[in-house]
């Protein structure tokens, strides 16, 4: 049967997960959105699968559409593979 994936710290009500993609080589789930077509505003986040749940490892955001193409990192964690 299918199960709903668990996320560490469960996403807040206001969190959006849009345009999801999964990289099976790194077990990373990525979400992102653009505020307008040129991508000078928006946000995104990455989660890594631990074998039991997804854990957020990064998040970037650019709230205002000011012409900048680099979003500001607001959260970053180091992924350490367990052998």
C-alpha positions in Angstrom: 0.0 0.0 0.0 0.9 3.6 -0.2 1.8 5.9 2.7 1.9 9.6 3.1 5.5 10.8 3.4 6.4 12.2 6.8 8.3 15.5 7.2 10.4 16.3 10.3 8.9 19.2 12.1 5.8 19.0 9.9 5.3 21.9 7.5 3.5 25.0 8.9 0.0 25.8 7.6 1.4 28.6 5.5 4.2 26.5 3.9 3.8 25.9 0.2 5.2 23.0 -1.7 5.0 23.7 -5.4 6.7 22.3 -8.5 8.1 19.3 -6.7 10.9 17.2 -8.1 12.8 14.3 -6.6 16.4 13.3 -7.2 16.7 9.6 -6.5 20.6 9.8 -6.5 20.7 12.2 -3.6 17.2 11.3 -2.1 16.4 15.0 -2.3 12.9 16.5 -2.7 12.9 20.0 -4.0 10.1 22.6 -4.2 10.2 26.0 -5.8 8.1 28.9 -7.1 8.7 32.1 -9.0 6.8 35.3 -8.3 7.0 36.2 -11.9 8.5 34.8 -15.1 12.0 36.2 -14.9 12.6 34.5 -11.5 13.7 37.6 -9.7 11.4 36.7 -6.8 10.0 33.5 -5.2 11.3 30.8 -3.0 12.2 27.2 -2.7 13.3 24.5 -0.3 15.1 21.1 -0.3 14.4 18.1 1.9 16.5 14.9 2.2 14.9 11.4 2.8 16.4 9.7 6.0 14.7 6.4 5.4 11.9 7.3 7.7 11.1 11.0 6.9 12.1 14.0 4.9 14.2 16.6 6.8 14.6 20.2 5.5 18.2 20.9 4.5 17.8 24.2 2.7 15.5 27.1 2.0 15.9 30.3 0.0 13.5 33.2 -0.5 13.3 36.6 -2.3 10.1 38.3 -1.3 10.3 41.4 -3.4 10.7 41.4 -7.2 13.6 43.7 -7.5 15.5 42.4 -10.5 17.9 40.3 -8.5 18.4 36.7 -9.7 20.0 35.3 -6.5 17.5 34.3 -3.7 18.6 34.8 -0.1 19.4 31.6 1.8 17.3 31.6 5.0 18.1 28.1 6.2 20.9 25.7 5.5 21.9 22.3 7.0 24.8 20.1 6.2 23.9 16.6 5.0 26.1 13.9 6.4 25.6 10.5 4.9 25.4 7.6 7.3 27.1 4.3 6.3 
